[in-house]
Amino acid sequence: MITLLIVIVTVLTSVAAFRRQELLYRFDLSPARIVHQKQYYRIFTHAFLHADYFHLGINMLVLYSFGTFIEQKFSALEADGVIFSGPFFYLLLYAGSIAVASLPTITRYRNDEGYSALGASGAVSAVVFAYIFFAPLNKIYFYMVLPIPGILFGVLYLVYSSYMGKRSKDNINHSAHFWGAVAGFLFPILLEPALFMNFLDQLLRR
């Protein structure tokens, strides 16, 4: 339910920004404005805006596909007494990963007034990597074609994001993808360190 609500809100805000471009300039991730004008809200608002319908569609499809699984996992952790509220920690994962994924970009481009970014990719990456943590051997479709174990997908994703982030040759914020992914994988361990043994058990039992 929470995943669906996030998808709905993101779609509505993104479509509104498609029709009123000034919303993009007011709420995107602008490191210079965050640092020098203290517009801290941009750290979070940019994740509810997208560049176009394709960008929006891909992010929301992936979020819905993996987010519902994570919701169920957090609900199970709540039922087991590991956490006090599944919905709360799911929202904390999503919002926290937005911030974590944004910080390296803010630091790097804090004096570049022309730089801006938007999109939920950092948070979506976090949700995908939380899924990999809980189900590392489940298949994920690489480039939506080739099914490979989640853990292998994760390694390839991190290597690719790191490489492309250093090249900075396109308009994609690969740094946000990388750090959002790292945040999503580590989040369950921060909730309960013993969960890491469950992750290792799944890898070693085959």
N, C-alpha and C positions, 0 to 999 in steps of 0.2 A: 504493500500500500504506500509506504513512504517513497519507494523508488518511483512509483507511478506519479505521485504528487510532485516529486522533483522534476520528472520528465514534463509534466503538464506546465508547471511554472516556467521551466526553461524554454519550452516551445512558445508560450505566450509572450514572454519578455523578448525572446529573439525575434519573433515575427513582428512585434511592435517596433523593434529597432530597425528591422528591414524597411519598415514604412516611414520611420522617422530617424534618419541617420544621425541627428544630433544626440540621440540616446547613446549611440556607440561612443562618441567623443566624450560624453559626460561620465560614462560608467566603465569604460574599458580599463585594461591594466596599463597605466601610464606611470612607469617607475619615477620619472622626474616629478610628476605632480604628487605622487605618494610621499616621496622623500622631502621635497622642498616646499610643497603646499599643504602637506599633512592631510591629503585626501585618502585616508586609510580605507575607506569603504570600498575603494576600487580593488583592493586585494580580493574581495569576495564577489563584488557585483559583476566583474568581467566574466565569471564562470557561467553566468546566465545569459550571455550574449554570444552570437556566432556570426561568422563571416558570410555564410550563405546557407541555403537549404540543404545542400549536400553535407556540409560541415555539421550542421545541426542534426540531420538525420542519422549520420553515422554514429555520432556521439550518443544520441539518445537510444538508438537501437542497441548499442553495446552496453550502455548503462542498464537498460531494462533487462537485457539477457542475463547479465551477471549480478546485478543488484538484487534481484528477487532471491537468488540463492544466498547471498550474504545476509539479507534480512532474516531468512529462515535459520541460518547458522547462529546469528546473534540471539534470535528468539530461543533457540535450543540452549545456548549458553546461559541465558536468563533462567530458563527452566531448571538448569542444573545448578544454579546458584553461583555461577562464576562471575556474572555481572548483574547489576540490579535492574537494568532496563535495556532490552535489545534495541528498541527504537532510538533511545538517547544515544547509545554508542554508535549506531549506524549513522546518525546525523553527525556525530562527532568525527567519525571517519571521513565522511564526505566533506564537511566544512574544514576540518583540520588539514586534509590533504590539499585543498584549494590553497590554503595559506602556505603550507610547506613547499608545494610545487612552485609557488610564485616568488618566494624569497630569493632564490639564486638569480632569477631574472631581474628582480628589483635592485639587487646589489650590483649586478653587472651593468645595467643600463640606467642607473640612477641619475646620471648627468646627461643623458641623451633625450632631449626634449622631443625628438621626432619618433621615438620608439613607442609602440603600443602593441598590446596583444589582447586576445579575447578567446573565450571558449572554455568548455568544461573538461578538456582533455586530461588535465592533471588529475582531477578528481575521478574521472572515468578510469584512468590508468590505475589509480589506487584501488578501486573496486575490483578491477580485473585481477590485480595482484593479490588482493585479499582472497579472491576465489582460488588462485593458484596455491596460496598458502594452505587453504583448507582441503583442496583436492588437486594436489600436484600432478597426478597421473591422469586426470580426466583430459579428454581431448579438447583442444582449442584449434579452430581453423585458422591456419597461417595464411594471411592474405585472403581469408574467407574461402579458400579452396582446399588446402592440404591439412588434414587433421594430424596434429602432433601432440604429444603429452604437454600439459600446461607448463611444467617446469622447464622443458626445452624451449617452449614459446617464450617464457619469461627471460631466459638467458639471451636468446636472440634479440628480443625486444630491447633489453638493456644495452646490449652491445651496439645495436643499430642506433638507438637514441643518443648514446654517448658519442658515437662517431659523428652523427649528423649534427649534434649540438655544437661540436667543436668546429665543424666546417662552416656553419651559419650561411649556407648558400641558398636557402629557400625561406619561405614565409611561415614556416611551422616552428613553434616553440618546443623544440625537442628536449630542452632542459626541463620544462614543466612535465613532459611525459616521463622522463627519467626519474625525477625526484618524487612525482606523484606515485609512481610505481613502487619506489623504495618505501615511501610512507605507508602505502597500502599493505605491503608485505610485513612490515614491522609492527603495524598497529595491533594485530591480535597478540603478538608476543608481549607488547606493553600491557595489554589487558591481563594476560595470564601467561607468564613465562613457560609454564608446563605444557602449553599448547605446542611449543616448538618440538617437543618429543613426539607428539602425534604426527606432526609434519614429517619428521625423520622416519617414523615407523612406516608411514605410507610409502616413502621412497625405498626403504630397505626390504619391505616384505615381498617384493617381486624381483 
